[in-house]
Amino acid sequence: MENESGSNASGRGALAEFRDAVTNLFDQVSSQVTSLIPDLGFGREFPRHELRVEDDGYRVLIELPGFKREEIDVSVVGRTLTVSGQRARFEPPAGGRMLRSERPSGEFELTVRLPSEVDAIAVAAQMRDGVLDVRLPGSKGARGRSVDVEEGSENEYGEPGAQADG
C-alpha cells in the first residue's frame, strides 16, 4: 500500500519495484535463451587485434585467449595476413549444464590487409599469454608463405599500459 510520498509500506517506490521486476525477468529470459540457442561461433569482433607500423615493417597483435599455438594457422601473401583457427565447444561435465557462455567456439578467420607488401620469408609469429604477435618486415620481393607460430618469451609484446620494445 502506498503512502503520500509514493512509496509502499516497505519504503520502496513503485518505480523501483517495477525496475527490479523487469531486471529479474530479463535475467531469467537471458539465461533460458542462452541455454536454448545453439553455438553461434565467433562474432564479427573476434579476434580483437591491432596493426602497428614499426621502423622495419608492421606488427599485428591478436588476442587469442585459450588457444594453443598448434591450433592457429598464420599465412602471408602479398599485402594480406590471414590468421585462422578452431576452438571446440565447451561441454560441461556429466550432470552439469551451461547457464551462460560468452566464450565463442568454432572456426574463425581474420584477414588483415596491410598498407604495403611485406617480406613473407622474414615474417615471425609468437604466441604468449593468449596474444599472437606477428612481425612483418618490409617487402624484399618474396611471394608468400605459411608462418610457424613459436612460443614467446615474457614481455616481448606491448600490452596496454606497458612499454613496447622499439
PyMOL commands that set and color helices and strands:
alter all, ss='L'
color gray80, all
select helices_A, chain A and resi 14-36+69-71+120-122
alter helices_A, ss='H'
color red, helices_A
select strands_A, chain A and resi 49-54+57-63+72-77+80-87+106-113+124-128+131-137+144-147+149-151
alter strands_A, ss='S'
color yellow, strands_A
deselect
rebuild
show_as cartoon
